């Protein structure tokens, strides 16, 4: 039987949602920030576009508006503590890279660095910035993709070797069940 | 060590991605269609908005452009066969509801029906239709949310009772590992 859901918390029905770490670089203060994002999706194949939804009050929002670029870093489950920290603190008051001891690596096509401990990275320049409702949907054009060497073969991600992090609301996270798989 | 990823297949780095079933109703032919969508995300809290990215060639694309509404149905893992069918056939040539024997239920606020076998439903009217790259990003305003009675308590989804379906590329699907959970 169907009953009324909670429209104010409609986003909970999408849980578990993959949590990614988005890096951006504040040129003015020469500081790289990192924000945990659960509202994100691929958008277009050609050109290759990826969208992230960020609230205007976020520090990363003001950075991306100026820098016009960002990097999406795909997060392994074992980084759950650091990812939770990045999702619950503001880069305005804390240096999240320093606090989490995440390692930055130079990107190839953008000034924003990658997070070494993540397993795949999409280097994006801002393609469109869309105000939609109370968030900004930043659409990035992917200029370069970098991945951990051992996860990638014949142009394909070795899906069995990754264990991505998923957010399930509140302060809770989970991951994928590799024992359950169905192939057609 | 980081190596070049495949920029043409950048979306594979988001795998596993939750697969949802989107229903829409073709008034002209009095036919409800259903499409499997992996590119989707919440967009805004107030107003409550949800975005889905659909290629213009899809039958559902032409329907939503006319009907200006759709329903997002969240899919349990045991519907993997039916969901794969809906993702690999076109409603132009096949009646997917009939072939999959999925059950339609009337929605409350839109004309498009829900899929009974799914566990949560977002009834959406079209808020914005954005051409972004080679896809259309349909942004729906959520008018009503309906969920299975046993999955919902005190305004919260019982996350431990759901086992959503995730797409991992090619013809492969998986689900969440309930034994792995981290709470802060």
Interface residues (C-beta under 8 A of the other chain):
Chain A: X1 X2 X3 X4 X5 X6 X7 X8 X9 X10 X11 X12 X13 X14 X15 X16 X17 X18 X39 X40 X41 X42 X43 X44 X45 X46 X47 X48 X49 X50 X51 X53 X74 X77 X80 X81 X84 X105 X114 X116 X120 X121 X122 X127 X128 X130 X132 X133 X134 X135 X137 X139 X142 X144 X145 X146 X147 X148 X149 X152 X155 X156 X157 X159 X164 X166 X168 X169 X170 X171 X172 X173 X174 X175 X176 X177 X178 X179 X180 X181 X182 X183 X184
Chain B: X1 X2 X3 X4 X5 X6 X7 X8 X9 X10 X11 X12 X13 X14 X15 X16 X17 X18 X39 X40 X41 X42 X43 X44 X45 X46 X47 X48 X49 X50 X51 X53 X74 X77 X80 X81 X84 X105 X114 X116 X120 X121 X122 X127 X128 X130 X132 X133 X134 X135 X137 X139 X142 X144 X145 X146 X147 X148 X149 X152 X155 X156 X157 X159 X164 X166 X168 X169 X170 X171 X172 X173 X174 X175 X176 X177 X178 X179 X180 X181 X182 X183 X184
